[in-house]
């Protein structure tokens, strides 16, 4: 690798950072995306931190050897060699260690299907009707799920919590920062758009086949279409019409919403249609559970029919069969490294799926978990993909692979302007690994969220524990 | 339908657990009509010459043709013997007539032997694939392809005589998928259907052969996972077990109206009570493991624990009773009230106390059997010595299952079931490069590599269906 002076690189990073600093570009239509349950997240105050002499994967495709990362005021302040730091900065020796952006999981059910998985905790599938766009996953989140802390120990700093896949439209997902809190509002990722969870294929037809349908894939599609037809109509009714020109100077205006001060002449607010309308408007990002290539193509046509965009297909066991089209249409594939065969629509899964989705120029491959176990080891999942690539002569460098669990994930969640890379100005969501993270032996040693050290493998005072785990006998440590 | 896989999460996690589809199929969910439709589509596929099974069949036949394996000399490997000799650097392994005939340095190749240069790469015994349903289930969500459990609730649910190995299909697509990752043998497990006594399984080598090796194992599920199958109390599991033991020991008249077991069931259970084969018990909670140890000691049976989230709490007792544990080394969450003490250090704590440790997965242990390497690697990352991690995938399960005379280590006289790796076999960043079974070099192909290669190619003038 040609040597680039640290100064040049720093300037480069800073320039990238400046272009994308501060608030999200998302400007939601308040009519459909009002938030009566607003986020109350506040970063934990912390002084500046300088991680020195580490191997740094920026998440933007770069690897910097023997580099420093400066965290200040909750932001990435600088990345480069031999950085100057404020006198009060905490210096962390990164020699032999690796630094990456905090990992992001775009498909988690932590909190909505928490541990322990008791019947009383089953809050992830509103399996009572095939279209439940009105429900919000955040209203099911139990912040005491011990799985959040386990994920944190795996380097996960943000995640999207989604409803399950029983329904054609499962409801709204929410993006959380992985911080300990008593309320989910205090975990809500500031400014992140909601996600809309939809599901293709076997699950909806299995759940509703005996309950009035859909019982077939064709009825699945009819169900989506009916819902979006309603949403399109809802948008029309809720669009403030311009006051028409008066035909005569003395005639009264008619037909417009000029006399409707609140602009809600469309009638009663409908929570279901609010969410679908916001998805059409692009204010809520659409995430679709979909395994088969042909069904993904159908969903892309559906999206075109109703004018919405698909942010990502999740699970997509056959995404590799459609990789070029996904890349051409800027649709991410949020995938597993190796799961397959547990049902017919997963029978064609291959271990190179992520690799092939990543291959086209504009490919957006994401390693996701859908699992309280997998979310703790997203780095290992990515390593498996790298190993499969090497086996067929398609090696992937660590600086590229890290994007699968950081920047690409951030992109699909609409939070890439503020997290997902170590570019200057972004949130200081950072992981210090004890070694190359793409190994079964790697441990996240320190995890920072907005510059605060919220996890430290070597410091028991920085290892959060759920209320649930307190007083459970000798659950973890005791002898006999 | 199977009510529970061995380590299945709760049923209400359905649909979230994309990878635990068995949980998603309550018995009433699939109608007869759907089943018939499934069969029809299966037949249609066969008529169309669907090539997956055919390819697997061809592959299996090609192995069967190798009555005499070619002799092989693997030179300059880092040989992980998996036994007390540990790791031997720059070592040669000679294979003759399908068996390991010499391990040493500077070995010369006999006439006609194939020579493989390892260049220092690791060579291990073919690995244990865990407790799986490889070959007894094809698509977990399709009941017509799943044979791992018996559910005769209305008649006589307690069926220890049920033997899942009779359903084993060596031509399953799961077999090549598993073995190209370096897995050479697996314990076929019976899963609980109508009773917490699941029935019997056995060891198969993943060489395409149809037969099991070694003794049978009897599978049993205790604790909350079996509550619905034992009158809604785990206490009743001991009540029912004790009664079955009484029947098997002949203390209950065969014509007793309260008999739980058939005549065949009595005979089967009697064999295990006599010390033939292991009773593999899926159990998680320390309190239940304590009862299990008392029961096993009282009845004099040989047991192994599968799962054992809280086994570390009883590590000294397990070591004293010589009870091995198949650990789910990724299970660290309090997934239910039986597993509040789950920790990533389970394997290392058990090993430190002298317990024999192997591995077994929760989740889809069959299709994704290859993930078992990741379990061992994570156990090592959390304190288990590396050599113990490898032994847990080789010699320990071979010993526990009574097949260690044949396989499980690189030693003269054993079957030449070997794997050459790109690097550390316990690290997911490395892969199996070549597998030998009985000294025969196995094509590193599976239905998945066929799919991969079809889509790796650039699209041509004809649809991809025309590519080989």
Interface residues (C-beta under 8 A of the other chain):
Chain A: X109 X113 X115 X116 X117 X118 X119 X122 X124 X125 X127 X146 X147 X150 X164 X165 X166 X202 X203 X206 X207 X209 X210 X315 X320 X321 X323 X338 X339 X340 X341 X342 X343 X344 X346 X347 X348 X349 X350 X351 X352 X356 X370 X371 X372 X373 X376 X377 X380 X383 X384 X386 X387 X388 X390 X391 X392 X438 X439 X440 X441 X442 X443 X468 X469 X472 X473 X474 X475 X476 X478 X480
Chain B: X9 X10 X12 X13 X14 X15 X16 X17 X18 X19 X20 X21 X24 X29 X31 X34 X138 X139 X140 X141 X142 X173 X174 X313 X314 X316 X330 X331 X332 X333 X334 X335 X336 X337 X339 X340 X341 X343 X363 X364 X366 X367 X368 X370 X371 X374 X377 X378 X380 X381 X422 X426 X427 X428 X429 X430 X431 X448 X449 X451 X452 X455 X456
